[in-house]
């Protein structure tokens, strides 16, 4: 069976530069604590950039829905650059 990405727009190619990827939602306990997530271009591809907001207690994340089946095995691959 071919491998496929179960997360819609998991490669972040859909969405405006400087904005949030289509289908992804930013969450934070308080807006003042939220980091900044935005699409940018690197090596010809859109990538997601995440930066702090200058506060030590900066906290938040992006999420996207995914459907999983009980009893199945899944592999999650994430690539970070600092």
Secondary structure, 3 states (H helix, E strand, C coil): CCCCCCCCCCCCCCCCCCCCCCCCEEECCCHHHCCEEEEEEECCEEEEEEECCCCCCCCCEEECCCCCCCCCCCCCCCCCCC
